[in-house]
Amino acid sequence: MRPTLAALMVCALLANAANAADAGVKKEKPAAAKTVKAKKPGGKAPKFIKGGEESTAERDRRLLRECKGRANAGACLGYTG
């Protein structure tokens, strides 16, 4: 018995559909291959002021001192007194 052209086309379409369905499925790794990161012990680190940075209180005192008698603008806004 000779296969007809239509039967061959149906087989080819079914094979392509099966390959496309397999290509879209992601293969999962075995459960043993998964790694778990260890948590680092420790707590909250103390605040560290880098280099020449000044605290807010220090900045307020400096601006009050430096802005006496200046125009109330720029960095001195609110510190002229």
mmCIF file as gemmi writes it, N, C-alpha and C atoms, coordinates in Angstrom:
data_model
loop_
_atom_site.group_PDB
_atom_site.id
_atom_site.type_symbol
_atom_site.label_atom_id
_atom_site.label_alt_id
_atom_site.label_comp_id
_atom_site.label_asym_id
_atom_site.label_entity_id
_atom_site.label_seq_id
_atom_site.pdbx_PDB_ins_code
_atom_site.Cartn_x
_atom_site.Cartn_y
_atom_site.Cartn_z
_atom_site.occupancy
_atom_site.B_iso_or_equiv
_atom_site.pdbx_formal_charge
_atom_site.auth_seq_id
_atom_site.auth_asym_id
_atom_site.pdbx_PDB_model_num
ATOM 1 N N . MET Axp A 1 ? 0.843 -1.148 0 1 0 ? 1 A 1
ATOM 2 C CA . MET Axp A 1 ? 0 0 0 1 0 ? 1 A 1
ATOM 3 C C . MET Axp A 1 ? 0.908 1.237 0 1 0 ? 1 A 1
ATOM 4 N N . ARG Axp A 2 ? 0.635 2.208 -0.882 1 0 ? 2 A 1
ATOM 5 C CA . ARG Axp A 2 ? 1.43 3.429 -1.005 1 0 ? 2 A 1
ATOM 6 C C . ARG Axp A 2 ? 0.795 4.542 -0.193 1 0 ? 2 A 1
ATOM 7 N N . PRO Axp A 3 ? 1.633 5.219 0.62 1 0 ? 3 A 1
ATOM 8 C CA . PRO Axp A 3 ? 1.075 6.347 1.356 1 0 ? 3 A 1
ATOM 9 C C . PRO Axp A 3 ? 0.798 7.506 0.407 1 0 ? 3 A 1
ATOM 10 N N . THR Axp A 4 ? -0.245 8.159 0.653 1 0 ? 4 A 1
ATOM 11 C CA . THR Axp A 4 ? -0.602 9.285 -0.206 1 0 ? 4 A 1
ATOM 12 C C . THR Axp A 4 ? 0.13 10.541 0.272 1 0 ? 4 A 1
ATOM 13 N N . LEU Axp A 5 ? 0.113 11.527 -0.575 1 0 ? 5 A 1
ATOM 14 C CA . LEU Axp A 5 ? 0.778 12.793 -0.263 1 0 ? 5 A 1
ATOM 15 C C . LEU Axp A 5 ? 0.143 13.46 0.958 1 0 ? 5 A 1
ATOM 16 N N . ALA Axp A 6 ? -1.161 13.378 1.072 1 0 ? 6 A 1
ATOM 17 C CA . ALA Axp A 6 ? -1.861 13.99 2.203 1 0 ? 6 A 1
ATOM 18 C C . ALA Axp A 6 ? -1.455 13.317 3.512 1 0 ? 6 A 1
ATOM 19 N N . ALA Axp A 7 ? -1.324 11.997 3.512 1 0 ? 7 A 1
ATOM 20 C CA . ALA Axp A 7 ? -0.947 11.265 4.715 1 0 ? 7 A 1
ATOM 21 C C . ALA Axp A 7 ? 0.478 11.629 5.133 1 0 ? 7 A 1
ATOM 22 N N . LEU Axp A 8 ? 1.388 11.807 4.165 1 0 ? 8 A 1
ATOM 23 C CA . LEU Axp A 8 ? 2.76 12.192 4.48 1 0 ? 8 A 1
ATOM 24 C C . LEU Axp A 8 ? 2.822 13.601 5.07 1 0 ? 8 A 1
ATOM 25 N N . MET Axp A 9 ? 2.002 14.508 4.539 1 0 ? 9 A 1
ATOM 26 C CA . MET Axp A 9 ? 1.98 15.874 5.048 1 0 ? 9 A 1
ATOM 27 C C . MET Axp A 9 ? 1.459 15.915 6.484 1 0 ? 9 A 1
ATOM 28 N N . VAL Axp A 10 ? 0.43 15.101 6.787 1 0 ? 10 A 1
ATOM 29 C CA . VAL Axp A 10 ? -0.12 15.051 8.139 1 0 ? 10 A 1
ATOM 30 C C . VAL Axp A 10 ? 0.937 14.537 9.113 1 0 ? 10 A 1
ATOM 31 N N . CYS Axp A 11 ? 1.685 13.514 8.716 1 0 ? 11 A 1
ATOM 32 C CA . CYS Axp A 11 ? 2.733 12.97 9.586 1 0 ? 11 A 1
ATOM 33 C C . CYS Axp A 11 ? 3.816 14.012 9.838 1 0 ? 11 A 1
ATOM 34 N N . ALA Axp A 12 ? 4.201 14.756 8.799 1 0 ? 12 A 1
ATOM 35 C CA . ALA Axp A 12 ? 5.233 15.783 8.94 1 0 ? 12 A 1
ATOM 36 C C . ALA Axp A 12 ? 4.757 16.907 9.868 1 0 ? 12 A 1
ATOM 37 N N . LEU Axp A 13 ? 3.502 17.313 9.737 1 0 ? 13 A 1
ATOM 38 C CA . LEU Axp A 13 ? 2.967 18.364 10.603 1 0 ? 13 A 1
ATOM 39 C C . LEU Axp A 13 ? 2.904 17.907 12.06 1 0 ? 13 A 1
ATOM 40 N N . LEU Axp A 14 ? 2.509 16.658 12.29 1 0 ? 14 A 1
ATOM 41 C CA . LEU Axp A 14 ? 2.453 16.145 13.65 1 0 ? 14 A 1
ATOM 42 C C . LEU Axp A 14 ? 3.846 16.062 14.272 1 0 ? 14 A 1
ATOM 43 N N . ALA Axp A 15 ? 4.845 15.679 13.495 1 0 ? 15 A 1
ATOM 44 C CA . ALA Axp A 15 ? 6.213 15.594 13.999 1 0 ? 15 A 1
ATOM 45 C C . ALA Axp A 15 ? 6.741 16.985 14.343 1 0 ? 15 A 1
ATOM 46 N N . ASN Axp A 16 ? 6.452 17.984 13.496 1 0 ? 16 A 1
ATOM 47 C CA . ASN Axp A 16 ? 6.89 19.352 13.774 1 0 ? 16 A 1
ATOM 48 C C . ASN Axp A 16 ? 6.201 19.912 15.017 1 0 ? 16 A 1
ATOM 49 N N . ALA Axp A 17 ? 4.942 19.605 15.196 1 0 ? 17 A 1
ATOM 50 C CA . ALA Axp A 17 ? 4.209 20.09 16.357 1 0 ? 17 A 1
ATOM 51 C C . ALA Axp A 17 ? 4.771 19.475 17.638 1 0 ? 17 A 1
ATOM 52 N N . ALA Axp A 18 ? 5.122 18.208 17.594 1 0 ? 18 A 1
ATOM 53 C CA . ALA Axp A 18 ? 5.687 17.54 18.764 1 0 ? 18 A 1
ATOM 54 C C . ALA Axp A 18 ? 7.056 18.125 19.101 1 0 ? 18 A 1
ATOM 55 N N . ASN Axp A 19 ? 7.875 18.399 18.09 1 0 ? 19 A 1
ATOM 56 C CA . ASN Axp A 19 ? 9.196 18.998 18.335 1 0 ? 19 A 1
ATOM 57 C C . ASN Axp A 19 ? 9.066 20.409 18.889 1 0 ? 19 A 1
ATOM 58 N N . ALA Axp A 20 ? 8.113 21.168 18.405 1 0 ? 20 A 1
ATOM 59 C CA . ALA Axp A 20 ? 7.908 22.532 18.887 1 0 ? 20 A 1
ATOM 60 C C . ALA Axp A 20 ? 7.435 22.521 20.335 1 0 ? 20 A 1
ATOM 61 N N . ALA Axp A 21 ? 6.588 21.576 20.685 1 0 ? 21 A 1
ATOM 62 C CA . ALA Axp A 21 ? 6.099 21.484 22.059 1 0 ? 21 A 1
ATOM 63 C C . ALA Axp A 21 ? 7.231 21.1 23.005 1 0 ? 21 A 1
ATOM 64 N N . ASP Axp A 22 ? 8.105 20.201 22.579 1 0 ? 22 A 1
ATOM 65 C CA . ASP Axp A 22 ? 9.241 19.801 23.407 1 0 ? 22 A 1
ATOM 66 C C . ASP Axp A 22 ? 10.243 20.935 23.562 1 0 ? 22 A 1
ATOM 67 N N . ALA Axp A 23 ? 10.413 21.765 22.541 1 0 ? 23 A 1
ATOM 68 C CA . ALA Axp A 23 ? 11.372 22.862 22.596 1 0 ? 23 A 1
ATOM 69 C C . ALA Axp A 23 ? 10.925 23.936 23.573 1 0 ? 23 A 1
ATOM 70 N N . GLY Axp A 24 ? 9.64 24.122 23.766 1 0 ? 24 A 1
ATOM 71 C CA . GLY Axp A 24 ? 9.134 25.153 24.659 1 0 ? 24 A 1
ATOM 72 C C . GLY Axp A 24 ? 9.176 24.762 26.124 1 0 ? 24 A 1
ATOM 73 N N . VAL Axp A 25 ? 9.359 23.481 26.427 1 0 ? 25 A 1
ATOM 74 C CA . VAL Axp A 25 ? 9.38 23.005 27.804 1 0 ? 25 A 1
ATOM 75 C C . VAL Axp A 25 ? 10.807 23.085 28.327 1 0 ? 25 A 1
ATOM 76 N N . LYS Axp A 26 ? 10.993 23.746 29.479 1 0 ? 26 A 1
ATOM 77 C CA . LYS Axp A 26 ? 12.316 23.842 30.077 1 0 ? 26 A 1
ATOM 78 C C . LYS Axp A 26 ? 12.566 22.6 30.919 1 0 ? 26 A 1
ATOM 79 N N . LYS Axp A 27 ? 13.744 22.1 30.801 1 0 ? 27 A 1
ATOM 80 C CA . LYS Axp A 27 ? 14.125 20.934 31.592 1 0 ? 27 A 1
ATOM 81 C C . LYS Axp A 27 ? 14.569 21.42 32.967 1 0 ? 27 A 1
ATOM 82 N N . GLU Axp A 28 ? 14.055 20.805 34.016 1 0 ? 28 A 1
ATOM 83 C CA . GLU Axp A 28 ? 14.44 21.173 35.368 1 0 ? 28 A 1
ATOM 84 C C . GLU Axp A 28 ? 15.645 20.35 35.791 1 0 ? 28 A 1
ATOM 85 N N . LYS Axp A 29 ? 16.508 20.971 36.596 1 0 ? 29 A 1
ATOM 86 C CA . LYS Axp A 29 ? 17.669 20.274 37.118 1 0 ? 29 A 1
ATOM 87 C C . LYS Axp A 29 ? 17.21 19.343 38.23 1 0 ? 29 A 1
ATOM 88 N N . PRO Axp A 30 ? 17.932 18.286 38.454 1 0 ? 30 A 1
ATOM 89 C CA . PRO Axp A 30 ? 17.587 17.398 39.555 1 0 ? 30 A 1
ATOM 90 C C . PRO Axp A 30 ? 17.677 18.142 40.881 1 0 ? 30 A 1
ATOM 91 N N . ALA Axp A 31 ? 16.922 17.698 41.859 1 0 ? 31 A 1
ATOM 92 C CA . ALA Axp A 31 ? 16.866 18.376 43.147 1 0 ? 31 A 1
ATOM 93 C C . ALA Axp A 31 ? 18.223 18.385 43.839 1 0 ? 31 A 1
ATOM 94 N N . ALA Axp A 32 ? 19.052 17.397 43.598 1 0 ? 32 A 1
ATOM 95 C CA . ALA Axp A 32 ? 20.355 17.318 44.241 1 0 ? 32 A 1
ATOM 96 C C . ALA Axp A 32 ? 21.304 18.389 43.72 1 0 ? 32 A 1
ATOM 97 N N . ALA Axp A 33 ? 21.071 18.899 42.529 1 0 ? 33 A 1
ATOM 98 C CA . ALA Axp A 33 ? 21.969 19.873 41.927 1 0 ? 33 A 1
ATOM 99 C C . ALA Axp A 33 ? 21.749 21.279 42.47 1 0 ? 33 A 1
ATOM 100 N N . LYS Axp A 34 ? 20.637 21.522 43.148 1 0 ? 34 A 1
ATOM 101 C CA . LYS Axp A 34 ? 20.348 22.853 43.673 1 0 ? 34 A 1
ATOM 102 C C . LYS Axp A 34 ? 21.233 23.122 44.886 1 0 ? 34 A 1
ATOM 103 N N . THR Axp A 35 ? 21.775 24.338 44.949 1 0 ? 35 A 1
ATOM 104 C CA . THR Axp A 35 ? 22.616 24.704 46.082 1 0 ? 35 A 1
ATOM 105 C C . THR Axp A 35 ? 21.899 25.726 46.94 1 0 ? 35 A 1
ATOM 106 N N . VAL Axp A 36 ? 22.184 25.71 48.214 1 0 ? 36 A 1
ATOM 107 C CA . VAL Axp A 36 ? 21.573 26.632 49.159 1 0 ? 36 A 1
ATOM 108 C C . VAL Axp A 36 ? 22.683 27.524 49.704 1 0 ? 36 A 1
ATOM 109 N N . LYS Axp A 37 ? 22.475 28.851 49.611 1 0 ? 37 A 1
ATOM 110 C CA . LYS Axp A 37 ? 23.469 29.78 50.138 1 0 ? 37 A 1
ATOM 111 C C . LYS Axp A 37 ? 23.34 29.842 51.655 1 0 ? 37 A 1
ATOM 112 N N . ALA Axp A 38 ? 24.48 29.853 52.304 1 0 ? 38 A 1
ATOM 113 C CA . ALA Axp A 38 ? 24.491 29.961 53.759 1 0 ? 38 A 1
ATOM 114 C C . ALA Axp A 38 ? 24.317 31.42 54.145 1 0 ? 38 A 1
ATOM 115 N N . LYS Axp A 39 ? 23.521 31.666 55.176 1 0 ? 39 A 1
ATOM 116 C CA . LYS Axp A 39 ? 23.309 33.023 55.65 1 0 ? 39 A 1
ATOM 117 C C . LYS Axp A 39 ? 24.498 33.445 56.496 1 0 ? 39 A 1
ATOM 118 N N . LYS Axp A 40 ? 24.911 34.693 56.308 1 0 ? 40 A 1
ATOM 119 C CA . LYS Axp A 40 ? 26.027 35.211 57.077 1 0 ? 40 A 1
ATOM 120 C C . LYS Axp A 40 ? 25.514 35.658 58.452 1 0 ? 40 A 1
ATOM 121 N N . PRO Axp A 41 ? 26.21 35.268 59.495 1 0 ? 41 A 1
ATOM 122 C CA . PRO Axp A 41 ? 25.787 35.716 60.827 1 0 ? 41 A 1
ATOM 123 C C . PRO Axp A 41 ? 26.157 37.18 61.018 1 0 ? 41 A 1
ATOM 124 N N . GLY Axp A 42 ? 25.454 37.826 61.871 1 0 ? 42 A 1
ATOM 125 C CA . GLY Axp A 42 ? 25.786 39.209 62.165 1 0 ? 42 A 1
ATOM 126 C C . GLY Axp A 42 ? 24.539 40.029 62.35 1 0 ? 42 A 1
ATOM 127 N N . GLY Axp A 43 ? 24.754 41.234 62.768 1 0 ? 43 A 1
ATOM 128 C CA . GLY Axp A 43 ? 23.634 42.124 63.004 1 0 ? 43 A 1
ATOM 129 C C . GLY Axp A 43 ? 23.815 43.39 62.205 1 0 ? 43 A 1
ATOM 130 N N . LYS Axp A 44 ? 23.198 44.424 62.714 1 0 ? 44 A 1
ATOM 131 C CA . LYS Axp A 44 ? 23.255 45.708 62.04 1 0 ? 44 A 1
ATOM 132 C C . LYS Axp A 44 ? 24.617 46.354 62.304 1 0 ? 44 A 1
ATOM 133 N N . ALA Axp A 45 ? 25.278 46.795 61.239 1 0 ? 45 A 1
ATOM 134 C CA . ALA Axp A 45 ? 26.585 47.424 61.376 1 0 ? 45 A 1
ATOM 135 C C . ALA Axp A 45 ? 26.414 48.845 61.903 1 0 ? 45 A 1
ATOM 136 N N . PRO Axp A 46 ? 27.354 49.32 62.707 1 0 ? 46 A 1
ATOM 137 C CA . PRO Axp A 46 ? 27.263 50.688 63.206 1 0 ? 46 A 1
ATOM 138 C C . PRO Axp A 46 ? 27.436 51.679 62.06 1 0 ? 46 A 1
ATOM 139 N N . LYS Axp A 47 ? 26.811 52.832 62.194 1 0 ? 47 A 1
ATOM 140 C CA . LYS Axp A 47 ? 26.906 53.848 61.15 1 0 ? 47 A 1
ATOM 141 C C . LYS Axp A 47 ? 28.327 54.384 61.117 1 0 ? 47 A 1
ATOM 142 N N . PHE Axp A 48 ? 28.891 54.441 59.925 1 0 ? 48 A 1
ATOM 143 C CA . PHE Axp A 48 ? 30.255 54.907 59.748 1 0 ? 48 A 1
ATOM 144 C C . PHE Axp A 48 ? 30.228 56.168 58.903 1 0 ? 48 A 1
ATOM 145 N N . ILE Axp A 49 ? 30.808 57.24 59.43 1 0 ? 49 A 1
ATOM 146 C CA . ILE Axp A 49 ? 30.871 58.493 58.684 1 0 ? 49 A 1
ATOM 147 C C . ILE Axp A 49 ? 32.151 58.46 57.865 1 0 ? 49 A 1
ATOM 148 N N . LYS Axp A 50 ? 32.006 58.5 56.55 1 0 ? 50 A 1
ATOM 149 C CA . LYS Axp A 50 ? 33.151 58.395 55.658 1 0 ? 50 A 1
ATOM 150 C C . LYS Axp A 50 ? 33.988 59.666 55.682 1 0 ? 50 A 1
ATOM 151 N N . GLY Axp A 51 ? 35.275 59.487 55.644 1 0 ? 51 A 1
ATOM 152 C CA . GLY Axp A 51 ? 36.234 60.565 55.458 1 0 ? 51 A 1
ATOM 153 C C . GLY Axp A 51 ? 35.915 61.855 56.181 1 0 ? 51 A 1
ATOM 154 N N . GLY Axp A 52 ? 35.711 62.923 55.419 1 0 ? 52 A 1
ATOM 155 C CA . GLY Axp A 52 ? 35.521 64.24 56.003 1 0 ? 52 A 1
ATOM 156 C C . GLY Axp A 52 ? 34.076 64.646 56.162 1 0 ? 52 A 1
ATOM 157 N N . GLU Axp A 53 ? 33.168 63.705 56.076 1 0 ? 53 A 1
ATOM 158 C CA . GLU Axp A 53 ? 31.761 64.073 56.243 1 0 ? 53 A 1
ATOM 159 C C . GLU Axp A 53 ? 31.497 64.542 57.658 1 0 ? 53 A 1
ATOM 160 N N . GLU Axp A 54 ? 30.583 65.466 57.797 1 0 ? 54 A 1
ATOM 161 C CA . GLU Axp A 54 ? 30.232 65.983 59.108 1 0 ? 54 A 1
ATOM 162 C C . GLU Axp A 54 ? 28.815 65.569 59.451 1 0 ? 54 A 1
ATOM 163 N N . SER Axp A 55 ? 28.544 65.495 60.728 1 0 ? 55 A 1
ATOM 164 C CA . SER Axp A 55 ? 27.201 65.123 61.155 1 0 ? 55 A 1
ATOM 165 C C . SER Axp A 55 ? 26.262 66.304 60.933 1 0 ? 55 A 1
ATOM 166 N N . THR Axp A 56 ? 24.988 66.066 61.06 1 0 ? 56 A 1
ATOM 167 C CA . THR Axp A 56 ? 23.984 67.117 60.861 1 0 ? 56 A 1
ATOM 168 C C . THR Axp A 56 ? 24.139 68.224 61.894 1 0 ? 56 A 1
ATOM 169 N N . ALA Axp A 57 ? 24.406 67.849 63.138 1 0 ? 57 A 1
ATOM 170 C CA . ALA Axp A 57 ? 24.569 68.854 64.188 1 0 ? 57 A 1
ATOM 171 C C . ALA Axp A 57 ? 25.804 69.713 63.924 1 0 ? 57 A 1
ATOM 172 N N . GLU Axp A 58 ? 26.881 69.073 63.49 1 0 ? 58 A 1
ATOM 173 C CA . GLU Axp A 58 ? 28.102 69.824 63.17 1 0 ? 58 A 1
ATOM 174 C C . GLU Axp A 58 ? 27.868 70.79 62.011 1 0 ? 58 A 1
ATOM 175 N N . ARG Axp A 59 ? 27.119 70.347 61.017 1 0 ? 59 A 1
ATOM 176 C CA . ARG Axp A 59 ? 26.833 71.213 59.863 1 0 ? 59 A 1
ATOM 177 C C . ARG Axp A 59 ? 25.99 72.414 60.285 1 0 ? 59 A 1
ATOM 178 N N . ASP Axp A 60 ? 24.994 72.188 61.129 1 0 ? 60 A 1
ATOM 179 C CA . ASP Axp A 60 ? 24.143 73.283 61.607 1 0 ? 60 A 1
ATOM 180 C C . ASP Axp A 60 ? 24.97 74.33 62.359 1 0 ? 60 A 1
ATOM 181 N N . ARG Axp A 61 ? 25.842 73.874 63.247 1 0 ? 61 A 1
ATOM 182 C CA . ARG Axp A 61 ? 26.679 74.807 64.006 1 0 ? 61 A 1
ATOM 183 C C . ARG Axp A 61 ? 27.61 75.597 63.087 1 0 ? 61 A 1
ATOM 184 N N . ARG Axp A 62 ? 28.203 74.917 62.105 1 0 ? 62 A 1
ATOM 185 C CA . ARG Axp A 62 ? 29.107 75.587 61.173 1 0 ? 62 A 1
ATOM 186 C C . ARG Axp A 62 ? 28.375 76.633 60.35 1 0 ? 62 A 1
ATOM 187 N N . LEU Axp A 63 ? 27.189 76.299 59.832 1 0 ? 63 A 1
ATOM 188 C CA . LEU Axp A 63 ? 26.447 77.26 59.013 1 0 ? 63 A 1
ATOM 189 C C . LEU Axp A 63 ? 25.973 78.455 59.842 1 0 ? 63 A 1
ATOM 190 N N . LEU Axp A 64 ? 25.578 78.217 61.089 1 0 ? 64 A 1
ATOM 191 C CA . LEU Axp A 64 ? 25.193 79.346 61.948 1 0 ? 64 A 1
ATOM 192 C C . LEU Axp A 64 ? 26.376 80.293 62.156 1 0 ? 64 A 1
ATOM 193 N N . ARG Axp A 65 ? 27.545 79.708 62.35 1 0 ? 65 A 1
ATOM 194 C CA . ARG Axp A 65 ? 28.746 80.504 62.569 1 0 ? 65 A 1
ATOM 195 C C . ARG Axp A 65 ? 29.172 81.252 61.299 1 0 ? 65 A 1
ATOM 196 N N . GLU Axp A 66 ? 29.149 80.572 60.15 1 0 ? 66 A 1
ATOM 197 C CA . GLU Axp A 66 ? 29.652 81.155 58.904 1 0 ? 66 A 1
ATOM 198 C C . GLU Axp A 66 ? 28.669 82.11 58.238 1 0 ? 66 A 1
ATOM 199 N N . CYS Axp A 67 ? 27.387 81.987 58.499 1 0 ? 67 A 1
ATOM 200 C CA . CYS Axp A 67 ? 26.382 82.771 57.776 1 0 ? 67 A 1
ATOM 201 C C . CYS Axp A 67 ? 25.944 84.034 58.514 1 0 ? 67 A 1
ATOM 202 N N . LYS Axp A 68 ? 26.565 84.367 59.63 1 0 ? 68 A 1
ATOM 203 C CA . LYS Axp A 68 ? 26.182 85.589 60.348 1 0 ? 68 A 1
ATOM 204 C C . LYS Axp A 68 ? 26.456 86.807 59.475 1 0 ? 68 A 1
ATOM 205 N N . GLY Axp A 69 ? 25.45 87.642 59.278 1 0 ? 69 A 1
ATOM 206 C CA . GLY Axp A 69 ? 25.595 88.871 58.518 1 0 ? 69 A 1
ATOM 207 C C . GLY Axp A 69 ? 25.553 88.703 57.013 1 0 ? 69 A 1
ATOM 208 N N . ARG Axp A 70 ? 25.303 87.497 56.51 1 0 ? 70 A 1
ATOM 209 C CA . ARG Axp A 70 ? 25.23 87.27 55.058 1 0 ? 70 A 1
ATOM 210 C C . ARG Axp A 70 ? 23.782 87.292 54.595 1 0 ? 70 A 1
ATOM 211 N N . ALA Axp A 71 ? 23.642 87.321 53.262 1 0 ? 71 A 1
ATOM 212 C CA . ALA Axp A 71 ? 22.303 87.285 52.679 1 0 ? 71 A 1
ATOM 213 C C . ALA Axp A 71 ? 21.655 85.936 52.954 1 0 ? 71 A 1
ATOM 214 N N . ASN Axp A 72 ? 20.357 85.939 53.126 1 0 ? 72 A 1
ATOM 215 C CA . ASN Axp A 72 ? 19.611 84.718 53.414 1 0 ? 72 A 1
ATOM 216 C C . ASN Axp A 72 ? 19.324 83.986 52.106 1 0 ? 72 A 1
ATOM 217 N N . ALA Axp A 73 ? 20.353 83.408 51.51 1 0 ? 73 A 1
ATOM 218 C CA . ALA Axp A 73 ? 20.196 82.711 50.223 1 0 ? 73 A 1
ATOM 219 C C . ALA Axp A 73 ? 21.254 81.618 50.123 1 0 ? 73 A 1
ATOM 220 N N . GLY Axp A 74 ? 21.051 80.713 49.188 1 0 ? 74 A 1
ATOM 221 C CA . GLY Axp A 74 ? 22.018 79.638 48.949 1 0 ? 74 A 1
ATOM 222 C C . GLY Axp A 74 ? 22.126 78.725 50.141 1 0 ? 74 A 1
ATOM 223 N N . ALA Axp A 75 ? 23.378 78.387 50.507 1 0 ? 75 A 1
ATOM 224 C CA . ALA Axp A 75 ? 23.61 77.493 51.638 1 0 ? 75 A 1
ATOM 225 C C . ALA Axp A 75 ? 23.184 78.141 52.946 1 0 ? 75 A 1
ATOM 226 N N . CYS Axp A 76 ? 23.18 79.481 52.999 1 0 ? 76 A 1
ATOM 227 C CA . CYS Axp A 76 ? 22.846 80.19 54.235 1 0 ? 76 A 1
ATOM 228 C C . CYS Axp A 76 ? 21.344 80.379 54.443 1 0 ? 76 A 1
ATOM 229 N N . LEU Axp A 77 ? 20.538 79.861 53.548 1 0 ? 77 A 1
ATOM 230 C CA . LEU Axp A 77 ? 19.09 80.032 53.673 1 0 ? 77 A 1
ATOM 231 C C . LEU Axp A 77 ? 18.61 79.451 54.993 1 0 ? 77 A 1
ATOM 232 N N . GLY Axp A 78 ? 18.107 80.294 55.857 1 0 ? 78 A 1
ATOM 233 C CA . GLY Axp A 78 ? 17.598 79.847 57.148 1 0 ? 78 A 1
ATOM 234 C C . GLY Axp A 78 ? 18.615 79.901 58.257 1 0 ? 78 A 1
ATOM 235 N N . TYR Axp A 79 ? 19.887 80.202 57.953 1 0 ? 79 A 1
ATOM 236 C CA . TYR Axp A 79 ? 20.916 80.236 58.974 1 0 ? 79 A 1
ATOM 237 C C . TYR Axp A 79 ? 21.402 81.655 59.291 1 0 ? 79 A 1
ATOM 238 N N . THR Axp A 80 ? 20.853 82.666 58.647 1 0 ? 80 A 1
ATOM 239 C CA . THR Axp A 80 ? 21.252 84.043 58.961 1 0 ? 80 A 1
ATOM 240 C C . THR Axp A 80 ? 20.513 84.479 60.214 1 0 ? 80 A 1
ATOM 241 N N . GLY Axp A 81 ? 21.228 85.054 61.109 1 0 ? 81 A 1
ATOM 242 C CA . GLY Axp A 81 ? 20.527 85.383 62.342 1 0 ? 81 A 1
ATOM 243 C C . GLY Axp A 81 ? 21.004 86.578 63.034 1 0 ? 81 A 1
